[in-house]
Amino acid sequence: MATDEPGVSITGGVHGSTFAIGSHARAESHHGVPAGRDEDAEALLAAVRELRADLTRLRSTDETATLDTALAETEEELVTTGQAGPTRRERLRALLDDSQALVNLVASAGAVAGLLGL
């Protein structure tokens, strides 16, 4: 470190803190604040939850277990980040496309499929 550079000294606890150091640094903190969701994400979250509930009423198969796992991951992503990323959406689309009999049987599967553009 050159002698003309300022030093930084942090003492004590810094748990739950956010730091930005440097001339163009920017820090944004969202500790304990749930992610915001737009209307589309809210609708998808509600549909995902409804389909997960409906899956518990069906006989469990490898297909329904795989779908439930993907739905649980999507729900978690929606809750924590406020959105379901493109990769997550594509995976759900593929699983629902492969499960057309299930989609036709369970109305909530059709709702999720519709929100995913199937």
C-alpha positions in Angstrom: 0.0 0.0 0.0 1.4 3.4 -0.9 1.7 6.0 1.8 -0.7 8.4 0.2 -3.6 5.8 0.1 -6.1 6.0 3.0 -6.3 3.0 5.3 -9.4 1.2 6.5 -9.7 -0.2 10.0 -12.8 -2.0 11.2 -13.1 -3.0 14.8 -15.9 -4.7 16.6 -18.6 -6.9 15.2 -19.9 -6.3 11.6 -22.6 -9.0 11.4 -25.5 -8.0 9.2 -23.6 -5.0 7.8 -22.9 -3.9 4.3 -19.7 -2.3 3.1 -18.7 -0.4 0.0 -15.1 0.8 -0.3 -13.7 2.8 -3.1 -14.4 5.9 -5.1 -17.2 4.3 -7.2 -18.3 1.7 -4.7 -22.0 1.1 -4.1 -23.6 -1.0 -1.3 -27.1 -2.1 -1.1 -28.5 -4.0 1.8 -31.7 -6.1 2.1 -31.1 -7.9 5.4 -34.3 -9.6 6.5 -36.4 -8.0 3.8 -38.3 -10.3 1.5 -37.7 -9.9 -2.2 -40.3 -7.8 -4.0 -42.4 -9.6 -6.7 -44.2 -8.2 -9.6 -47.8 -9.3 -10.6 -46.5 -12.0 -12.9 -44.2 -13.5 -10.3 -47.1 -13.3 -7.7 -49.4 -15.2 -10.1 -46.7 -17.8 -10.8 -46.0 -18.3 -7.1 -49.7 -18.8 -6.3 -50.1 -21.2 -9.2 -46.9 -23.2 -8.2 -48.2 -23.5 -4.6 -51.6 -24.6 -5.9 -50.1 -27.3 -8.1 -47.9 -28.5 -5.3 -50.9 -28.9 -3.1 -52.8 -30.7 -5.9 -49.8 -33.1 -6.5 -50.2 -34.4 -2.9 -53.7 -35.6 -3.8 -52.3 -37.8 -6.7 -50.6 -41.1 -6.5 -46.9 -40.4 -6.3 -44.8 -41.4 -9.2 -41.2 -40.6 -10.3 -42.7 -38.0 -12.7 -44.8 -36.3 -10.0 -41.8 -36.4 -7.5 -39.6 -34.8 -10.1 -42.2 -32.1 -10.8 -42.7 -31.4 -7.1 -39.0 -31.0 -6.6 -38.8 -28.5 -9.5 -41.9 -26.7 -8.2 -40.3 -26.5 -4.7 -37.2 -25.0 -6.1 -39.2 -22.5 -8.2 -41.2 -21.5 -5.1 -38.0 -21.0 -3.1 -36.5 -18.9 -5.9 -39.7 -16.8 -6.2 -39.8 -16.2 -2.4 -36.1 -15.4 -2.0 -35.4 -13.4 -5.1 -38.8 -12.2 -6.3 -38.5 -14.0 -9.7 -38.0 -17.3 -11.3 -35.1 -17.2 -13.7 -35.2 -18.2 -17.3 -33.5 -21.6 -16.6 -35.9 -22.4 -13.9 -38.9 -21.5 -16.1 -37.5 -23.6 -19.0 -37.1 -26.6 -16.7 -40.7 -26.3 -15.5 -41.9 -25.9 -19.1 -40.1 -29.1 -20.1 -41.4 -31.1 -17.2 -45.0 -29.9 -17.7 -44.7 -30.5 -21.5 -43.6 -34.0 -20.7 -46.5 -34.4 -18.3 -49.4 -33.5 -20.6 -51.6 -36.2 -19.1 -51.0 -34.6 -15.7 -51.6 -31.1 -17.1 -54.9 -32.2 -18.5 -55.9 -34.0 -15.3 -55.1 -31.2 -12.8 -56.3 -27.7 -13.5 -53.6 -26.1 -11.4 -51.0 -27.7 -13.7 -52.7 -26.0 -16.6 -52.5 -22.6 -14.8 -48.8 -23.0 -14.2 -48.3 -24.1 -17.8 -50.2 -21.1 -19.0 -48.2 -18.7 -17.0 -45.0 -20.3 -18.4 -46.3 -19.8 -22.0 -47.1 -23.4 -22.8 
